[in-house]
Amino acid sequence: MKPALQFRLHQQLTLTPQLQQAIRLLQLSQLELEAELRQIAESNPLLEFAEEVEDEESVDGAEAESEYSGAETAAGNRENDNDETGDWADGGGVAESPIDFSSNSVSSSGTGSRGDDDFEPQNSAPENLQQHLLWQLNLASFNPREHLIATVLIDALNPAGYLVEGLEAILVALPADMNASIEEIEAVRRQLQGFDPTGVGSLDLRDCLRVQLEQFAPDTPQRELALRIVDSELELLARNDIARLARRLRADENDVTDAALLIRSLDPRPGAALDTTPVEYVAPDVYAVRDGGRWRVSLNPDSQPKLGLNQHYCGLIAKARGEDASWMRGQLQEARWLIKSLESRAETLLKVADAIVRRQSAFLDYGPEAMHPLVLREVAEEVGMHESTISRVTTRKYMHTPRGTFELKYFFSSGVSTEDGGSASATAIQAMLRKLIDAEDARKPLSDLAIAEELQRKGIQVARRTVAKYREGLRIPTSSERQRAG
């Protein structure tokens, strides 16, 4: 008996290449978008950037003017062209440290910045940490075996100059037939720590500070006391609890203060001075301005890539034959799809930014304390899009306002219930919390419970543990730590 045929109907969403491209462009940041478009334009002769057209036109115009006006005008043009006038972390993996290393001026430790008498040309490529250490390694008196170990150690350093993966990872990275030992690697590491900048190759913050202190002369005032603090009392130093440090170490408070100052003159991130990672500057994608009593949103024209069709190549399509004609028509269709996707991206960004500004106009008028609770779903429903689309639009896109430039995600936050049945955003509560702490008596700082009670008096129902979470998120110390620091 033959099995019966069955027919089933179902719907399935198929992402066309054009839709996939539109989604991809939507989630790119401004810099990533420009890089992506330039890469596409290089492979598609039908596409070109507007500035390229302007450059070509200006060059043609300059040549024509030069022919008309003669050599004197050309010389004048050449003359004008030349007229250009927190949390605790041993290991250096965290950028901030509760210890205030506010000065690196002590030159005898070898940890200060390189002097002004460095005559290296300003237009040369910056030297990174690894290059700086390898240069010193090639001048050091290491045997071939030690040289290889040091090379692997240098390669494993993070930008702060630490060996975050430990010595076992170095052992694995070395050739198996070398039969190196942890003790041998440790001996080379100790020598590496004496390179400039002093402290590179350290395993944690304590190790880094100790090496730098050991570079001072033995008779340096409070050197030994500083070593004792680094060895066992860094947490108390981070709290600036001088009185307790003095009791623990059985030392005079003035001596402990001097030792703390000596430690703070060290560099907790010795490799950072040679970090050549380029700084990424944020340019706003949209502007929010007050116009006639209303907040209005506009796109930043400089942030929208001016991509167009190359008219010269478009004109050649009609003359092309065979495979060439088919290929060029395909390129023209892809170029039109891309331009349409860019227009859709700009429209979506403007629509979402406008919805955010309408919801958060109180923030723009009065500041963070007036921020309303807002979630992706609310904006998605208002603009008629999916939440995932709103998430893509608001990631790494920035809005310039009179109160500063913020990522669009900044305007979203969960809500906490209030006595009148409404809700307050987490951002607003954090702003209130910071305001209360800034106004507190330094001799009697507010505890988390006291802050929670004060917020409840303002009608905001918030628990002590929620206050603690927000305070930690703002990197504000506890009340006892704030009292000691004060």
Summary of the structure (lengths in Angstrom):
residues: 486
radius of gyration: 31.3
end to end distance: 90.6
largest distance: 101.8
contacts: 1321
relative contact order: 0.09
helix: 55%
strand: 8%
